[in-house]
Amino acid sequence: MVIDGYRGIIMKLTSYTSAYEEEVIKLYSRVFSKSEGRSEGKAAGKLSADLLSTTKENDLCGFVALENEKVVGCILCSRLTFEQPHNDSPNAFMLSPVAVDKKSQGKGIGQQLIDFGINKLKQDGVELLVTYGDPYYYIKVGFNPVSTQIITPPYKLSMAEGWLAQSLSDRSVESMAGTIVCVPAFNNEAFW
């Protein structure tokens, strides 16, 4: 998808492929280093590398924003399963992490990339999308706070107000309740 972005900049939104792997890892490291410090940048780079290398293909999807064929934004989405699955368990994913290059921030690229990803996930039959981050930001793209009693995260959250979800189907979030299990790359209390 090609969009005419901020100040006439042409941006291409597309699905992640392994051809973007090195650029994506560097993007996460750079963005988080500048906003959170060097150690967080290193951790974000390692997390993205782990997600891309250890997650089964059908349990991970990503979307990138390209400007002049260079990756300036990326979102990664990984499968969530339910600790006690049942016939009615939703097809669920977690949107995390998200990164937009510092010089490209404030142009709506992140929101457009998330909207693009959400539409692709819906087309692929994903019913529930969860994220953990800044509620002010994610509310703009359709997420709403959700109680940890409704959807129980894999670990105790350090910032409960950042636990958000949205239904991508006609079912309510509450009807898709349960304790979730994340992909191995997120099995670390430090991320929660």
VENTA-V31454 format. One record per backbone hydrogen bond with DSSP energy under -1.0 kcal/mol. CO is the residue of the C=O (numbers start at 1). NH is the residue of the N-H. Records with the same first field share a line. If there is no record, write none. Layout:
BEGIN
CO->NH  NH
END
This chain:
BEGIN
1->13
3->5  11
5->8
6->9
9->5
11->3
12->66
14->64
17->20
18->21
20->24
21->25
22->26
23->27
24->28
25->29
26->30
27->31
28->32
29->33
30->34
31->35
32->36
33->37
37->41
38->42
39->43
40->44
41->45
42->46
43->47
44->48
45->49
46->50
47->51
48->52
49->53
50->54
51->55
56->59
57->60
59->79
61->77
62->16
63->75
64->14
65->72  73
66->12
67->70
70->67
72->101
73->65
74->99
75->63
76->96
77->61
78->94
81->181
86->89
91->127  128
92->80
93->130
94->78
97->76
99->74
101->104
102->105
108->112
109->113
110->114
111->115
112->116
113->117
114->118
115->119
116->120
117->121
118->122
119->123
120->124
121->126
122->125
127->168
128->93
129->166
130->95
131->164
134->138
135->139
138->141  143
139->142
144->165
147->151
150->178
152->180
159->162
160->163
162->133
163->146
164->131
165->144
166->129
173->176
174->177
178->152
179->83
181->81
183->186
184->187
186->188
188->191
189->192
192->158
END
